[in-house]
Amino acid sequence: MYELQCKRIYEPANQADGFRILVDRLWPRGIKKEDAKIDLWAKDIAPSTDLRKFFAHDPKKYVSFKKAYREELTDNPAAENFKDLCLEKIKDQRVTLLYGAKDEKYNHALVLKTWLEEQM
């Protein structure tokens, strides 16, 4: 079985990334769409604007953010289709969840990755 990984969209794309999915609601600053080399922009799966503003990438709020985002995923009609797509793609290749946040330890893509792994 292939793997699921998270990667900042600012890192160079490479063949090993497999199917590249941008999981941010907003397009990342300074990245041209033609240079992003993404296969899908899944903005509907990202945290809501209110939740994103609440979190504001503050590590002290990460536990609360993680819980709230997981609740959003449970209630999000797009989450089921997103999960199915990832399960389908991961049969043949790695799936890379791309995000723009600077913090590689506290971000929504990691929460999403864990959530997806639990669904598998």
N, C-alpha and C positions, 0 to 999 in steps of 0.2 A: 504494500500500500504506500502511496505517496504521502507527502506531508503538507501541513498547513504552516505557513510562517507569516510573520509580520515584518514590515520593512518601511523605512521612511521613503517617501516618494522622491526625496532629494538625493538619495543614493542612486548610483548608476544602475540602470536596468541591465540584466543579463539573462542569458538563455535558461539558466538554472531556476529563474523565478517562476517559470511555467505560466499559468494563467494569472494575470495581474489585475487585481480589483482595487480601485480607489474606494475607500469606505468613509470618506469625509463628506459632510454635507456641503461644505464650501470648497471651491476650487483652490488648491494651494497657491500661495503667492509666488510669483517669479517662475512658474512652470508654464511653458507653452503647451497647449493641448497636443500639438503634433509631436512634441518632444517627450511627452509623458509615457508613451508606450504602454498604455493601459488597454486591457481587453474589455473592461466594464467599469462604469462609474456607478456604484451602488449607494447613491446619496440617501435613498429612503431607509437604509439600514443604519445610518449614523444616528447618534444621540440627537434628541430634539434641540432646537435652538435654546429653549429655556434651560434644559439640563446642561448643555454645553457652556452657557453663560454662568450657571451656578458653579460648575466645576472650575472653570477658568485655569485649568492645568495646575491647580493647587494640590500638592501631594497630601496635605492634611484632609482634604475633602474626598480623597480617592475611594475610601471604603463606602461612604455614602453615595458617591457617584456610581460606583460599580453596582451597588444594589439597585439604584434607581434605573440605570441603563438596562440591567437584566430584566427588570419589570417592563420597561419599554419594549424590549425585544419580545417578551412573552405576549404583549398586547399588539404588536406591530404585524399587520397582515402581510407586509412584504417579507417578514423574517422567514416564513415557511418556504416561500419560493427561493429566497436567497440560500437557505440551508440546502434545499434540494439541488440547486445549481452547483454549489460547492461540493456536495457529495458526488455529483455526476462528474465534475471536472477532476476531482482528486483521484478518481479511478485510473486516469491516464497520465496525470502530471501533478507537479507541485502546484499548490494554490498560494499566492502571495497576497496578503491583505496590506494595502498601501495606505499610509496616513501621513499627514503633514506635521503633526506635533513634534516639538523639539525633544520632549521628554520620552525616552525609549522605555522607561520603567513604569510610568503612570500615564496611560493613554487608553482611549476607547477601543483601539484595534486589539489590544491584549485581552480586554474583556470579551470582545466579539470572538476572538480566537478560542478562548476557553469555552465560551458558550457553544460554539460550533463543535468543538471536540467532544463535549458532553452529548451532543445530538448524534454523534457518529457512534 
